[in-house]
Amino acid sequence: MAVHNTYNDTINRELTRSLQSAIPNARAEACRLPDVPEIALYLLNCDYSSAELTPEQTRRIMDYPAYWSFCWASGQVLARYLLDHPGWVNGRHVLDFGCGSGVVAIAAALAGAAQVTACDLDPDALNATAHNAALNKVQLTLCSDFAHVTAPIDLIVVADVLYDAANLGWLSRFLQKAPEVLIADSRVKDFSAPNYAWIDRRRSRTWPDLDEFDEFREVNLYRGRATSVPATAT
Ligand SMILES: C[S@@+](CC[C@H](N)C(=O)[O-])C[C@H]1O[C@@H](n2cnc3c(N)ncnc32)[C@H](O)[C@@H]1O
């Protein structure tokens, strides 16, 4: 469902300019998420058609994916999960690694986190996250480099970042920075990492809908715990 007002229209125009440098003819527009209607995000227009892209334009999109212009299936699942289980974040400092649009960070703030840091190496993602935080009337701290986070973190949340096998190396680093980690992932089917355990499975889809294979609509949740951590109230 699209969300319209004068302020949104100004932001839509700014984000549309950023989006069109990667995806020709695309528009950014604020819309509510199907599985998390409490949250609205500036995303790629739902009626975008890629049918007329030239091969060169397609190549540019693949080289520089505007991840922030979609809410990924795992982002929807993890945002829904935190809103339904606020005990995970209540009163805690939560860091959303690979925040993209900021959907999970925003859910953590709405669910009662004391502080939320949204981290992404893509400056356009951080810009979109800032606008999305304002749209949802929550405060986030933005961070472009996980290594620069010095404040104590209670929980790291991670949604659809393991698509790149190189990112699996982050799993052990997360547990050096925080006592608990909550991962949502739709890509890795044989997930196995020390100190991480499967906790749940949900279905969702990337929004706007990318018509992905059904297997990518299945999202697994994993909890990581540094040794000697007391159980979280859920
Ligand atoms: C598929 S998107 C998921 C976005 C969001 N979590 C969601 O579920 O909608 C992955 C995001 O991870 C970010 N990312 C990948 N590697 C990263 C890294 N090393 N540090 C921070 N962000 C990273 C990308 O820039 C991108 O925004």
PDBQT file of the ligand as one rigid body, heavy atoms in Angstrom, charges set to zero:
ROOT
HETATM    1  C1  LIG A 301      20.303  -8.375   0.655  1.00  0.00    +0.000 C 
HETATM    2  S1  LIG A 301      20.572  -6.881   1.501  1.00  0.00    +0.000 S 
HETATM    3  C2  LIG A 301      19.598  -7.116   2.992  1.00  0.00    +0.000 C 
HETATM    4  C3  LIG A 301      19.116  -5.803   3.561  1.00  0.00    +0.000 C 
HETATM    5  C4  LIG A 301      18.192  -5.912   4.790  1.00  0.00    +0.000 C 
HETATM    6  N1  LIG A 301      18.873  -6.537   5.902  1.00  0.00    +0.000 N 
HETATM    7  C5  LIG A 301      16.924  -6.667   4.459  1.00  0.00    +0.000 C 
HETATM    8  O1  LIG A 301      16.774  -7.797   4.937  1.00  0.00    +0.000 OA
HETATM    9  O2  LIG A 301      16.092  -6.124   3.707  1.00  0.00    +0.000 OA
HETATM   10  C6  LIG A 301      22.230  -7.063   2.163  1.00  0.00    +0.000 C 
HETATM   11  C7  LIG A 301      22.834  -5.786   2.710  1.00  0.00    +0.000 C 
HETATM   12  O3  LIG A 301      24.049  -6.117   3.393  1.00  0.00    +0.000 OA
HETATM   13  C8  LIG A 301      24.980  -5.089   3.126  1.00  0.00    +0.000 C 
HETATM   14  N2  LIG A 301      26.326  -5.638   3.380  1.00  0.00    +0.000 N 
HETATM   15  C9  LIG A 301      26.965  -6.639   2.722  1.00  0.00    +0.000 A 
HETATM   16  N3  LIG A 301      28.188  -6.843   3.248  1.00  0.00    +0.000 NA
HETATM   17  C10 LIG A 301      28.331  -5.949   4.273  1.00  0.00    +0.000 A 
HETATM   18  C11 LIG A 301      29.396  -5.643   5.195  1.00  0.00    +0.000 A 
HETATM   19  N4  LIG A 301      30.552  -6.300   5.173  1.00  0.00    +0.000 N 
HETATM   20  N5  LIG A 301      29.209  -4.643   6.103  1.00  0.00    +0.000 NA
HETATM   21  C12 LIG A 301      28.035  -3.974   6.128  1.00  0.00    +0.000 A 
HETATM   22  N6  LIG A 301      27.010  -4.204   5.266  1.00  0.00    +0.000 NA
HETATM   23  C13 LIG A 301      27.156  -5.181   4.353  1.00  0.00    +0.000 A 
HETATM   24  C14 LIG A 301      24.720  -4.713   1.675  1.00  0.00    +0.000 C 
HETATM   25  O4  LIG A 301      25.246  -3.436   1.343  1.00  0.00    +0.000 OA
HETATM   26  C15 LIG A 301      23.187  -4.756   1.647  1.00  0.00    +0.000 C 
HETATM   27  O5  LIG A 301      22.612  -3.504   1.959  1.00  0.00    +0.000 OA
ENDROOT
TORSDOF 0
